């Protein structure tokens, strides 16, 4: 397993937040909000590249706080979303973002750390996130919380379907029972310097999304160590 983990981390990037230049390590409210915004963009049925490009548009326009999103307004948000290539979901996303920001300001003074503080447990944390607005479903909540595992004590989402698919194909999981505990133990036994469990999980997501789910075996960078032999039809 050590060789597989080492290869995975060598060829695939880790946290999506790090890729965007967001530093969650200190738990700063502003950085956590940036990742929240990015997670909302990643949560739609679009490519990761478009979501990342759209986040960069928000960054370029310096619209990275609840207050600035509200001040930008619906028309301004639609323009930012369009510039990032988010045109398919621009109208609905702009509307949902405004609703979410209003709820975040009203209920938590615009601070996601306050939302975490008020949550009773991991389940209640997910419920509180989802009740911020219609634009936050199970997928978006999972995207957001998985990279906060080492920051928020109550951030404990189950590994996503993509993580479990990739881990199963690699032979790291046998069945889905206790998937999180199993993967945590594997990382504890085979850590890679300058990475953490969130990087490991993100790398599995990238593998699952780009290679395992579309059955792109021949192009897979892990095919040399992967026991899975399903090939592209």
HUKA-V831763 format. One record per backbone hydrogen bond with DSSP energy under -0.5 kcal/mol. NH is the residue of the N-H (numbers start at 1). CO is the residue of the C=O. Records with the same first field share a line. If there is no record, write none. Layout:
# HUKA-V831763
NH: CO + CO
This chain:
# HUKA-V831763
5: 1
6: 2
7: 3
8: 4
9: 5
10: 6
11: 7
12: 8
19: 15
20: 16
21: 18
22: 17
24: 22
27: 24
32: 28
33: 29
34: 30
35: 31
36: 32
37: 33
38: 34
39: 35
40: 36
41: 37
42: 38
43: 39
44: 41
46: 44
51: 47
52: 48
53: 49
54: 50
55: 51
56: 52
57: 53
58: 54
59: 55
60: 56
61: 57
62: 59
63: 58
64: 62
69: 65
70: 66
71: 67
72: 68
73: 69
76: 72
77: 73
78: 74
79: 75
80: 76
81: 77
82: 78
83: 79
84: 80
85: 82
86: 81
89: 86
90: 87
93: 89
94: 90
95: 91
96: 92
97: 93
98: 94
99: 95
100: 96
101: 97
102: 98
103: 99
104: 100
105: 101
106: 102
107: 103
108: 104
109: 105
110: 104
111: 108
112: 110
114: 111
115: 111
116: 112
117: 113
118: 114
119: 115
125: 121
126: 122
127: 123
128: 124
129: 125
130: 126
131: 127
132: 129
133: 130
136: 133
137: 135
141: 137
142: 138
143: 139
144: 140
145: 141
146: 142
147: 143 + 144
148: 145
149: 146
151: 148
152: 148
153: 151
155: 152
156: 154
164: 160
165: 161
166: 162
167: 163
168: 164
169: 165
170: 166
171: 168
172: 167
173: 167
179: 176
182: 178
183: 179
184: 180
185: 181
186: 182
187: 183
188: 184
189: 185
190: 186
195: 192
199: 196
200: 196
201: 197
202: 198
203: 199
204: 200
205: 201
206: 202
207: 203
208: 204
209: 205
210: 206
211: 207
212: 207
213: 208
215: 212
216: 211
217: 215
220: 216 + 217
223: 220
225: 222
226: 222
228: 169
231: 229
